[in-house]
């Protein structure tokens, strides 16, 4: 099997590392030529829970080097989904499975607009990973990966992916309700990601302070109201308890949104809390806490060049 991982970020590096344990042909597609050459030269390193190891997947910024693949895994930021899938079309044939393991809601729909819905597999992963440098990531938290199709079909290709992931140590299962799972994860993320970006706290610290814990619960409560109005069946009986349990289980994790803010990069706020704000407006549901979180994170993004940091203050 030939596999192309689109995006050399934290999750892309982690997947490349684990999948390189197999006998499959692993590629990383990176549209930054210099970065792709760096990965080709130095490989990919993973440190953390599983010790430290280095692998040597192939990497390229030119899709002609790769050719048609059996499995394309999208690990780019949600705001880059359309660009990434459009640029990757030459890698996709009628027999190529396209798996998205991205944050937020809307990625499957965006991919479908470009290549159709036939071979798209949605997924969520609870793996904790932090990008340390080009081609180097820290594996910070074990977790389950769940994949599925929006039409609830279970295909041979999905079973093959599940078997491969489990074989290399990535705990994976198939679900017939990937939509409910995507929404359940979205609701957890609305309670955690923006707050970590604003407070600069690890996930676990959010529930140690009365203020952040209260805001978290209010943001999640608003998100649940929107999901119920959309008639989404959530996978957790008590989402409020679940989000706090996730904070405890991933206590030391640096959320992807906090990583973006620390690197002064664009965040995925539009695809997480921003989804709740847009749907709240459409449905006539008041979501003031999510609106505030979106506004504050966007303010941080817009003010990177003028924000006061410790060095300037000193």
C-alpha positions as CSV (number, residue, x, y, z in Angstrom):
1,X,0.0,0.0,0.0
2,X,1.2,3.5,-0.8
3,X,0.2,6.1,1.7
4,X,0.6,9.9,1.5
5,X,0.3,12.0,4.6
6,X,-0.6,15.6,3.6
7,X,0.9,18.0,6.2
8,X,4.2,17.6,8.1
9,X,2.9,19.1,11.4
10,X,2.6,17.3,14.7
11,X,0.0,14.8,13.7
12,X,1.6,14.2,10.3
13,X,4.9,13.4,12.0
14,X,3.3,11.1,14.5
15,X,1.4,9.1,11.8
16,X,4.5,8.9,9.7
17,X,6.5,7.6,12.6
18,X,4.0,4.9,13.5
19,X,3.1,3.9,9.9
20,X,6.8,3.6,9.1
21,X,6.8,0.5,11.4
22,X,4.9,-1.3,8.6
23,X,6.1,-2.5,5.3
24,X,4.0,0.1,3.5
25,X,5.4,2.9,1.3
26,X,5.0,6.1,3.3
27,X,5.2,9.6,1.8
28,X,4.8,13.0,3.4
29,X,3.5,15.7,1.0
30,X,4.7,19.1,2.0
31,X,4.2,22.1,-0.2
32,X,7.2,23.8,1.4
33,X,10.1,22.5,-0.7
34,X,12.8,23.4,1.8
35,X,11.0,21.6,4.7
36,X,10.4,18.5,2.5
37,X,14.1,18.3,1.7
38,X,14.9,18.6,5.4
39,X,12.7,15.6,6.2
40,X,14.3,13.7,3.3
41,X,17.7,14.4,4.7
42,X,17.1,14.1,8.5
43,X,14.0,11.9,8.7
44,X,11.2,12.2,11.2
45,X,11.9,11.9,15.0
46,X,9.3,11.1,17.6
47,X,10.0,11.5,21.3
48,X,7.8,11.1,24.4
49,X,5.6,8.2,25.6
50,X,7.1,5.6,23.4
51,X,10.7,6.5,23.9
52,X,12.6,8.1,21.0
53,X,12.9,6.8,17.5
54,X,13.6,8.1,14.0
55,X,12.2,6.9,10.7
56,X,12.8,7.9,7.1
57,X,9.6,8.3,5.2
58,X,9.9,9.8,1.7
59,X,9.0,13.5,1.5
60,X,8.3,15.8,-1.5
61,X,6.8,19.1,-2.4
62,X,6.0,17.7,-5.9
63,X,3.1,15.4,-6.4
64,X,4.7,14.0,-9.5
65,X,7.3,12.4,-7.3
66,X,4.6,10.5,-5.4
67,X,2.0,9.4,-8.0
68,X,-1.4,7.8,-7.3
69,X,-1.7,6.5,-3.7
70,X,-4.0,3.9,-2.1
71,X,-4.6,6.1,1.0
72,X,-4.4,9.9,1.4
73,X,-4.4,11.2,5.0
74,X,-5.2,14.9,5.5
75,X,-3.5,16.3,8.5
76,X,-3.5,20.0,7.6
77,X,-5.2,22.8,9.4
78,X,-8.9,23.1,8.6
79,X,-8.5,26.5,6.9
80,X,-6.1,24.8,4.4
81,X,-8.4,21.9,3.6
82,X,-9.6,23.1,0.2
83,X,-6.2,24.1,-1.0
84,X,-4.6,20.9,0.2
85,X,-7.2,18.6,-1.4
86,X,-7.2,20.6,-4.6
87,X,-3.4,20.3,-4.9
88,X,-3.5,16.6,-4.1
89,X,-6.1,15.6,-6.7
90,X,-3.4,14.0,-8.9
91,X,-2.7,11.6,-6.1
92,X,-6.3,10.4,-6.0
93,X,-7.8,7.7,-8.2
94,X,-11.3,6.1,-8.0
95,X,-9.7,3.5,-5.7
96,X,-8.0,6.0,-3.3
97,X,-9.4,6.3,0.2
98,X,-9.2,9.8,1.6
99,X,-9.0,10.0,5.4
100,X,-9.4,13.2,7.3
101,X,-8.1,13.4,10.9
102,X,-8.6,17.1,11.3
103,X,-10.1,19.3,14.0
104,X,-13.5,20.9,13.7
105,X,-16.6,20.5,11.6
106,X,-16.8,21.0,7.8
107,X,-13.7,19.2,6.5
108,X,-15.6,16.3,5.0
109,X,-18.0,18.6,3.3
110,X,-15.1,20.7,1.8
111,X,-13.3,17.6,0.6
112,X,-16.5,16.3,-1.0
113,X,-16.9,19.5,-3.0
114,X,-13.6,18.9,-4.6
115,X,-13.4,15.1,-5.2
116,X,-16.9,13.8,-4.4
117,X,-18.0,11.9,-1.3
118,X,-17.5,8.4,-2.5
119,X,-14.2,7.5,-1.0
120,X,-14.0,10.0,2.0
121,X,-13.5,8.6,5.5
122,X,-13.9,10.9,8.5
123,X,-12.0,10.4,11.6
124,X,-11.2,11.7,15.1
125,X,-8.1,11.0,17.1
126,X,-7.4,11.6,20.8
127,X,-3.7,11.2,20.4
128,X,-1.7,14.0,22.1
129,X,1.2,15.3,20.1
130,X,3.3,18.5,20.0
131,X,5.5,19.7,17.1
132,X,8.9,20.5,18.4
133,X,10.7,21.4,15.1
134,X,10.7,20.4,11.5
135,X,10.2,16.7,11.4
136,X,10.3,16.3,15.2
137,X,7.3,15.8,17.4
138,X,6.6,14.9,21.0
139,X,4.1,12.1,21.6
140,X,2.4,13.4,24.7
141,X,-0.8,11.4,25.1
142,X,-2.2,8.0,24.1
143,X,-5.7,7.9,22.7
144,X,-8.2,6.1,20.5
145,X,-8.7,6.9,16.8
146,X,-12.1,6.3,15.3
147,X,-12.9,6.3,11.6
148,X,-16.2,6.1,9.7
149,X,-18.2,7.3,6.7
150,X,-21.0,9.8,6.8
151,X,-23.3,7.3,5.1
152,X,-22.6,4.7,7.9
153,X,-21.2,2.1,5.5
154,X,-18.3,-0.1,6.6
155,X,-16.1,-0.9,3.6
156,X,-13.2,-3.2,3.0
157,X,-10.9,-0.2,2.8
158,X,-11.9,1.0,6.2
159,X,-11.2,-2.4,7.7
160,X,-7.8,-2.4,6.0
161,X,-7.0,1.0,7.5
162,X,-8.2,-0.2,11.0
163,X,-6.0,-3.3,10.8
164,X,-3.0,-1.3,9.7
165,X,-3.3,1.3,12.3
166,X,-3.8,-1.3,15.1
167,X,-0.8,-3.3,13.8
168,X,1.5,-0.4,14.2
169,X,0.2,0.6,17.7
170,X,-2.5,3.2,16.9
171,X,-5.6,2.0,18.7
172,X,-8.3,2.3,16.0
173,X,-11.9,1.3,15.6
174,X,-14.7,1.9,13.1
175,X,-18.0,3.7,13.9
176,X,-21.3,3.9,12.0
177,X,-21.9,7.3,13.6
178,X,-18.9,9.4,12.7
179,X,-21.0,12.6,12.5
180,X,-22.0,12.1,16.2
181,X,-18.4,11.5,17.1
182,X,-17.1,14.6,15.2
183,X,-19.7,16.7,17.0
184,X,-18.9,15.2,20.3
185,X,-15.2,16.0,19.8
186,X,-16.1,19.5,18.6
187,X,-18.0,20.2,21.8
188,X,-15.0,19.0,23.9
189,X,-12.8,21.3,21.9
190,X,-15.1,24.3,22.3
191,X,-14.5,23.9,26.0
192,X,-10.8,23.4,25.9
193,X,-8.9,24.8,23.0
194,X,-9.7,28.5,23.0
195,X,-9.4,28.7,26.8
196,X,-5.9,27.2,26.7
197,X,-4.9,29.6,23.9
198,X,-6.1,32.5,26.0
199,X,-4.7,31.4,29.4
200,X,-1.6,29.6,28.1
201,X,-2.4,26.7,30.4
202,X,-2.1,23.0,29.8
203,X,-5.4,21.2,29.4
204,X,-5.4,19.9,33.0
205,X,-4.9,23.3,34.5
206,X,-8.1,24.6,33.1
207,X,-10.2,22.8,35.7
208,X,-8.0,23.9,38.6
209,X,-9.2,27.5,38.5
210,X,-12.8,28.5,39.2
211,X,-12.9,31.1,36.5
212,X,-11.6,29.0,33.6
213,X,-13.7,26.0,34.8
214,X,-16.9,28.2,34.8
215,X,-16.2,29.6,31.3
216,X,-15.5,26.1,30.0
217,X,-18.8,24.7,31.3
218,X,-20.7,27.7,29.9
219,X,-19.1,27.3,26.4
220,X,-19.9,23.6,26.4
221,X,-23.5,24.2,27.5
222,X,-24.0,26.6,24.6
223,X,-22.5,24.1,22.2
224,X,-24.8,21.3,23.5
225,X,-27.8,23.5,22.9
226,X,-26.8,24.0,19.3
227,X,-26.1,20.3,18.8
228,X,-29.5,19.4,20.2
229,X,-31.3,21.8,17.9
230,X,-29.4,20.3,15.0
231,X,-30.6,16.9,16.3
232,X,-27.1,15.6,16.6
233,X,-26.8,12.4,18.7
234,X,-23.8,12.9,21.0
235,X,-21.8,10.0,22.1
236,X,-21.6,11.1,25.8
237,X,-24.5,11.1,28.2
238,X,-22.9,13.9,30.1
239,X,-20.7,16.1,27.8
240,X,-19.9,18.5,30.7
241,X,-18.4,15.7,32.7
242,X,-16.6,14.3,29.6
243,X,-14.8,17.6,28.8
244,X,-13.5,17.7,32.4
245,X,-12.5,14.1,32.2
246,X,-10.6,14.8,29.0
247,X,-8.8,17.7,30.7
248,X,-7.7,15.3,33.4
249,X,-6.7,12.5,31.0
250,X,-4.6,15.0,28.8
251,X,-3.5,17.1,31.8
252,X,0.0,17.8,30.4
253,X,-1.0,18.3,26.8
254,X,-0.5,21.6,25.0
255,X,-3.6,22.0,22.8
256,X,-3.1,22.5,19.1
257,X,-4.6,26.0,19.4
258,X,-2.2,27.0,22.2
259,X,0.6,25.7,20.1
260,X,-0.5,27.9,17.2
261,X,-0.7,31.0,19.5
262,X,2.7,30.3,21.0
263,X,4.1,30.1,17.4
264,X,2.1,33.2,16.4
265,X,0.2,31.3,13.7
266,X,-3.4,31.3,12.6
267,X,-5.6,29.1,14.7
268,X,-8.6,26.9,13.8
269,X,-11.0,29.0,15.9
270,X,-13.4,29.4,13.0
271,X,-13.8,25.6,12.7
272,X,-14.3,25.0,16.4
273,X,-16.0,27.7,18.5
274,X,-16.7,29.6,15.3
275,X,-19.0,26.8,14.2
276,X,-21.1,27.2,17.3
277,X,-21.3,31.0,16.8
278,X,-22.4,30.7,13.1
279,X,-25.0,28.0,13.8
280,X,-26.2,29.8,16.9
281,X,-26.9,32.8,14.7
282,X,-28.7,30.7,12.1
283,X,-30.8,28.9,14.7
284,X,-31.5,31.9,16.9
285,X,-29.6,30.5,19.9
286,X,-27.7,32.9,22.1
287,X,-24.0,31.8,22.4
288,X,-22.3,34.7,24.2
289,X,-19.5,32.8,25.7
290,X,-18.4,31.1,22.4
291,X,-18.8,34.5,20.7
292,X,-16.5,36.1,23.3
293,X,-13.9,33.2,22.9
294,X,-13.9,33.6,19.2
295,X,-13.5,37.4,19.4
296,X,-10.6,37.1,21.9
297,X,-8.7,34.5,20.0
298,X,-9.1,36.5,16.8
299,X,-7.8,39.6,18.6
300,X,-4.7,37.6,19.7
301,X,-4.2,36.5,16.1
302,X,-4.5,40.0,14.7
303,X,-2.1,41.5,17.3
304,X,0.8,39.1,17.2
305,X,3.2,41.8,15.9
306,X,2.3,44.3,18.6
307,X,1.6,42.1,21.6
308,X,3.6,42.6,24.7
309,X,5.8,39.6,25.6
310,X,8.0,39.0,28.6
311,X,11.3,39.9,26.9
312,X,9.9,43.3,25.7
313,X,8.5,44.0,29.2
314,X,11.7,43.2,30.9
